[in-house]
Amino acid sequence: MTEMCDIAVIGAGPAGANAALVASRHGLTVTLLDEQPKPGGQVWRAKSAAILDAPSTPESVAGGQLRQHLQNSAVTHLGDSRVWQIEQSADGWVLHLLRHGQVPSLRARALVIATGAREFVQPVPGWTTPGVLGLAGATALFKQELALPGKRTVVSGTGPLVFFVAAEIRRLGGEVAAVITPNSRGDWLRALPAMARRPDLLMRGARWVADLMLAGVPVHWRHAVSEVEGNNNVKTVRFRKLGADWSPKAEARSVEADSLCLGNGLIPAVETAQLAGLALEHRPALGGWVPKRGADGETAVPGLFLCGDGAGIRGAASAEIDGQLAGLGAAQHLGAETAAERARLRPSYTRAARFGMAMTALSIPRKGLAKLTRDDTIVCRCESLTYGAIAAEIAGGAASTNAVKSGLRAGMGACGGKFCQSTVARMIAQAEGGNEADVPPPTARPPLRPVPVAALAGDFDYSDLPIPKPAPL
C-alpha cells in the first residue's frame, strides 16, 4: 500500500515536529514519521504509558506541549515507523517503511530529514560490561521509564550532558559515586560569554553543579574513565588524569560502583541524508561530518530539506527554530509564501545556535582520548572486533571505512556502525598521518535499519512454488 502527501518529515524530535507543524499551517498535507511511538525525539521523549504520574521537568513540559500541538494539528503522525529506503521519483520521493510488521510506502512531493544525532563513546577496556550505559542512553531511561542505571553510579563524559545525567540520577533517588569529565574548569570559563546569552540554561546548569557539591559528590576535572572492571556487572571504575590534549597520564585511581554512564559527545546522524543523495563536508565545530545545506534547510537536491542535529550539533533550542525554517522552506518549494516568516525567525535561530555550538565545543573529544583504547579493547560491538584486529586490517591496506567494513564487517551489524565507525575513521586518520576530514563515513546503503525478511516477503508462501517432479531414473 502506498500513501501520498505533500511533505514527509523523517524524525519527530524538536526539529522534525516543528517542521511538520509550520508546514501544515500552510494548507499542505504533512506526514511525520518516527521510530518512537510518540513524538518528542530524544530530548523530549515521552514517558511510558505505565507511568501514570510523575513530577514535571522542563523536558517533560516542552514534550507534552509539542505532542498536544501535533494532536490539535492536521499533521499525520506515524509512530513506530522505520524508514529503511529512500528513492527519488519524477514527482518527488518514495519512502519505504517498516511499520507494524508490514513494509508500506509513502510518496511525498517534498522531504524534510530531521534524524538527530547519535552518541560517541571512546572505547575503553570493559566498556561493554553490563551496567555501562551511554550518557544519552541514560537520559532515555530517565525520561521514559523514570528508572536508574544502578544503585551507585559513576557518571563520566564531556560537555553539559554529564552534569545533567548526574543531577537526574540524584533527582530520581540514586547515588552518584563520582563525576569524571575530561573538561577543565577553564574550558567552562571560556564558554561563559556564549552561555550568558541563555541565562535560564546557565542557571539550571549552575544548580546541577551546586547540588553535586553540596551532596559531597567528587567531581574529577580533566580526568577520564580508563577501564571498567567486572565480569557480569560493573564492580570498579578506573580513571586517569589527562593532559592538555586529553592524553592519559599518571597512575589510575578507582571508585567502586555498580553502573557507569559514559559518553564523549554527539555526532550528526547523516546516513539518511546520504541515502537521499546529499554530499557531506567535515565541520568539526558541528560534530564532524555533516550534509551540505544552505539557508533554511535547503539542499542541492530539489525538494529535499535538512534540519536539527542531523545537520550539525547546535542544541535543542536551535533545532526547534531550525525545524520551523526547514518546514517553511519546504512549504515555499511547493508554492506557499513564507519568506517573511523565515526572515523573522533567522535572528532567533542564530542566537540559539551560537549557544548550542559553545556546548558542542565542550563535548568534542580531543585526540589524546583515543590512547585510552588498548589493542584488546572491543571497538565493534556487533562483530566483537578489537582495536588490534582493526588496526591490523588498516596496516594491511584498508585505507577507508568502506574497506574496513568490507574486510572485517565492522559496521555491518544491527547498529549499522553507530558505535564503531567514528573510532574506525579516527584510527585510519592516525595510521595515515592525516586528519578525520580525509576519512569520510562509509557509503549509506539500504536498509538503513534492520528489516525482517518475513516483512519483505509479505504474503509469499514457499508452498506455492511450482516444484517439478523428479525426472525418471
N, C-alpha and C positions, 0 to 999 in steps of 0.2 A: 504494500500500500504506500502511495506517495502523496504527501500533503503539499500544499503550496502556500507561501506567504510572501509579503513584500520584503521583509528583513528578518534574517535569522541571526540570533546573538548566541555565541557559544561562551558560556560562563555566566553564572548568576551571582557573582560577588558584587562588591560596591561599584566596580566599573561596568560590568555587563548589565546588571539590573538597571542602573541609571540610564545606560544607553537605550535599553528597551523602553523604559518609561517615557523618555522625552520623544523618541521616535513615534511612539504610538499616539502621542498627543497631536500629531500632525496628520491624523486620519489614515495612517498606514497600518497594515496588519503585521504584527511582530510576534515571532515565536522565540521564547527564551529557553535555552537548553542548558542542563547542568547534570552532573553525575550525582550530586546530592539530592535527596528527596525534596528539600525545601531550599528556597533562595537564601542568600546571605554569604556564601563563599566561606573561606577560612576565617576571615576577620569577624564576620557577623553570623557565624554558624548557629543554626537553630538547635535548641535543646531537644533531647529525646522526648518522645511522647510519653514515656514512662515517668517523667519528672513533672509533677502536677504544679509545683510552686517552688520558686527559688528567688533569692534576693536579686534585685536588678543591678546590672553593671552598665557602664557606658556602651559596651559592645552589645549586650542583650537588648537595650533600649533602641539603639540605632537599627539593629537587625529586625526587631519587632515592627518598627515604623516602616522599614523597607518592605517587609512582607505584607503589611497592611496596604501600602500604596499599590503594590502589584496586584493584590486581591481586588482592589477597587478600580483597577485599570482595565483596558481592553487587551492587555498583553496575554498571550497564551503561554503559560509556563509548563514545560515538560521536564519534570524531575526524573531522577533515576534513568537518565538518558545519556548514553556514552557515544560520542562521535568517534567513529573508527576510520572513516574515509571521507575525503572531500574531493569533489570533481567540479571543474568549471564547465558550464554548458553555454549554449548560444544565448540563452536568456537569463543567465545568472549563475547559480550554484546548485549543486546537488550534494546534500549531506546524508551519509549512510550512518544509521544509528543502531545501537543495541539497546532495546527498551523492553523490559519485562519478558526477556527470553526471545523476543522477536527482532527482526532486522528491517524496520521500515526505513523509508527515505523521506527527506524533506527538500523541497525545491524553494529557493529564495532568489529574489531579484538582486538583493544586496546582502553582504555578510559582514558581521562585526565579530571579531575574535577578542575575547577577554578572558584568557585562560590562566591569568595569575602567575604565580611563581612556585618554585619548588625549593626545598631546603638543601643546603650543602652541609655535610658533616665530614670533617677531616678524619679519615680512618685512623684509629689508634688500636693497639693491641687490646682485644677484649671488647671492642665496641659493638659486637654482635651478641654479647651476653644478654640473656633475658633480663629485663629490668632497665635496659638502656633505651631511652626514647629520644627522638629529635625534639628540639625546643618547640617547633611548630606543631609536631605531633602531640606534644603535651598540651598545648593550648586547645587543640581539638578535643582532647579528652576532658579538659576542664569545662569547656563551653557546652559540649553536647551531653556529657554524662555526669558532670559535677563530681568526677572521680579523681583520685590521686594516683600518681605513678607508684607510690610505695609509702611506707611509714616514715622513712628517713631518707631524704633525697639530696643529692649534690646537684646543683644547677650550674652549668658551665657553657659559656659561649660569648659571642660578640654582640655589640650594639644594645639597644634598649630591651630587646626581647628577653634577655637573660634576667633582667630585673622584674619584668612583667611576670614571667613564669614563677620566679621565687615569691613574688607578692601573692600570686594566685594560690600557690601551694599553702602559704600561711593563712590566706583568707578562708580556704576550704578545710582548715584544721590540721594540715600536715606539718611536718618538721623539716626545715631546711638545714642540712648539716653544714653546708658552705656554699658560697657563690664564688666561682672561679672564672675570671674573664681576662682575655688577652689585652683588652683595652687598659690604658692607664688613666689616672685622674687627669693628666694633661690632655689626653685625647678628648675627654669630655669638656674640659675647659675651653678648648679651641672650637668646639661645636656650639658653645653658648650663644654667640651672636645670631646664628641661624635659628636656634631653639627659642630665642627671645621673641621671635615672630609668632610663636604659638604659646603664649604664657599658660594657657589651660593645660596643654600637654606637658609643658615644663614642670608645672607644679605637681601634676599627677606623678611624673617620674621621680620628683624630689620626695614625694610621700612614700613611694616604694622603697627608696634607699634609706630614708629616715626610719621606716618601720623595721627594716632589717638591722640597722644599727642599734635601735632601742631594744630589739629582741636578742642582741648579742650574737647575731649570725656573722661569722667571719667572712669578709669579702677580700679575696686574694686578687689584687690588681696585677696586671701584666703576668699572669700565670695561665697555664692550660693543662687540661687533663692529658696525661701521657700513657695511662694504662688503666684497664679495668680488670680487677681480679675477682674470680668466682667461677664456678662451673655451671650450675643450673640457674643461678641467680647472682646478682651483684653482691659482693661482700666488702670489697675495698676499692676505693678510687684513688689512684696515684696521680700527682700533678707536679709540674715543674715551673720554675721561674723562666721567663722569656727575655730575650734581648730585644733591641730596637726593631729588628725585622721579624720578631716572634720566633727566632730560633731558640730551642730549649737549651738551658744552661743550668748549672748547679745540680745537686742531687735531688731526687724525687722525694716528696713528702706524701703522706697518705691520710685519708679520712675514711672512717667506717660508715657505710651506707648500704641500703638495700635497693636503691634505684639511682639512676643518673639521667638528667635531661641535658642533652648535648647538641649544640648547633653552632655553625660558623657562617651565618648569613644566608641570604636568599638569592636565587638565580632565576631570571625570567624563564618561564616555560614556553619555549619557542617552537616546539615540534609541530603544533597545529598550524602556525603561521608558515613554517617551512613547507608543509604538505600543500598549503594553499598557493604556494608559488612565490613567497617573499624571500628576497635575499637578506642575508644577515650582515651585521657590522659589529665590531668589537668595541664596546663602550664600558670600560672598567668602572666609571663613576655610576653607571646604571646597573651594575651587577654582572657584566660580562657580555656575552653575545646577545644582541637584540635585533629584531627585524627592522629593516629600514622603513621609515614612515615620515610623512610630512605633517603639516598643521592639521589639527582637528581629527587626527587619526587616519587621514587619507594615506593611501599607499600607491605604489606604482602600478598595481593591478586594479583596473577599473571595477568599482563596486565592492572593493574589499577595504575594510577599516579595522583599525587596531587600537586598543586602549588598555589601561590598567598596568599592573605589574608585569604582564607579559610583554609589554613594550619598554620595560625598564623599571627598576625598583625605585619608586618615588613615594610610596606610602599610601595608606588607605584614604587619607583626606584628599590627596590629589587624584586618586583613582576615581572617586565619585565624580569629580568635575571632568576628568578626562573622559569618562564614560559618557557624560552628557554631551561633550563636544563631538565625540565619535558618532553618537546616535543622531545628533543634529546634522553632522556631515553626511551620514547615510541617507537621512531624510532629504537633504538638499540634492543628493545624487539622483533621487527618484522624483524630483520636481518640486519639493516643498521649499519655501523661502525661509531660511534660518540664519542668514548672515548676521542680522542684528543681535539675535540671541547669543550666537557664538562670540561676537565681539564683546558682549557684556561679561561673559564667563572667563575669557582668557586671562585677565589680570589676577583673578582669584586662583586660577589654576597655577599660574607662575609662582605666586606666593606659597601655595601649598606644596608645590614640587620642590621649591628651594629648601623647605624644612625637611621633606622626606629624603632628599638627596644627602642632607647632612647626616641623617640617621643611617643611610646606606653606607656612607663613607666610614662610619664607625664599625660597620659589620663586615667590610671586605677583608678576607684573610690575607695576611702578608706571606711572602714566600717562605720564610723560615718555619712556618707552621707545618709544612709538609715533612719536615725532618722528624716529626713525631711518629710517622708511619714506618714500620720495620718491614724487612723482607718477608716475614711470615704473617704479616697482617692481612686479613681478608679485605680486599678492595671491592670486588664484585660479589655481592651477597648472593645473587640468584644462582651464579655458576660456581661459587666458592673459590674464586680466583684470588691468589695472593698478590701482593705488591711485587714479590720476586718473580713470579710467573709472568706477569705483565711486563716487567722491566726486561726480562729475557726476550720476550716477543718483540719489544721495541728495539732492543740491541740487535736482533736478527733481521731488522729492516722494516718493521711496521712503523711507518712514519706518519700515520694518520689515525684518527679514531675509527674510521671505516675499516682500515687494515687490521687494527687490533680486534675490532668486533668480528671481522671475518675469520681471523685466525684462532681466536680463543673463545668466541661467543660472548665476550664482555659487552653487556648492554642488550643481549638478546633474550633475557629472562622476562619474568612477569612485570618487572618495574620499568622495562623499556630503557634502562640506562640512567634512570633518575638518580640513583645512588652512586654510580661509578664513573659516568662519562666525564664529569668535570675533573676528577682526580686523574683519569687516564690522559686527558688532554694536557694537564699540567705536567705529568710525567714525560710525555712526548716533548713538550717545550723545553723542559730541563735537559733531557737527553740530547736534543738537537742544538742546545745552546741558544734558543730563540725565546720568543715571547708567546703568551697564550693567544695573542692576536694572530699568530701564524698557524694555529691549530683549531680549525672550526669544528663544530659539533658534527656527529655523523649524519648522514642523509636520513631524513624522515621518510618512512615508508608505511603504507597501511599493512596491518591495522595499527592505528595509533594506540589503541588499548586492546587488551586480550578479548577475543570474541570466541565463544564456544562454537565448535564445528557443528554441533547439533542445531544451533540457531541459524547458521548459514545454510544448512541442508534443508531447513524448513520441513515440509511435509514429505520429503523424499523418503522412500522405503526401499531398502535393498531387495526385499522380497518381490518388488515389482520389476526388477531387472530381468529381461528375457535371457535365459541361460540355455544354450543349445544342448541337446542330448549328446552324450559321448559318442564318438564315431565307433562303428562296429570293429571288433578285432579281426 
